[in-house]
Amino acid sequence: MYDRVGFTLTELLMVIVLLGILAAFVAPRMFRLHEAARINTTKEELLQLRRAIVGNPDAISGGQYTDVGYLGDVGSPPPNLEALARKPDNVPEWNPYTRIGWHGPYIDTLAGDYLHDAWGNEYIYDPDRRIIRSKGPDGINDTDDDIIVGF
């Protein structure tokens, strides 16, 4: 009789095979969850950019909008997304009497990179069409997975 304690080679191989099968099922699900989190993060960032441009329609005090964004303060959409954080040279300073002019920053630059989506691609901003676009997971513009927010 043998008094050895341990596992046989067959038992070890079965455990390795089971771990491989488990990994084959879990890895794709984890990837999909990670991709869904990136999509949700990008959607939230796009909504924050839209709020920075047009303000928050729910922010009302005394019957007046209190958060009108860049568009409400300046009277036109920003020329680029950088204008939400830094005053463009051709835009006047905020005048508290006329309530016109750059009254930013309109976006919190310390909260993260507001110019790039969750995949590291730069947002595409089109003030003429009034949209902000992420190229989405595939990183290619004008495909079905693009994430677009209008303002």
Order of alpha helices (4+ residues) and beta strands (2+ residues): alpha-beta-beta-alpha-beta-beta-beta
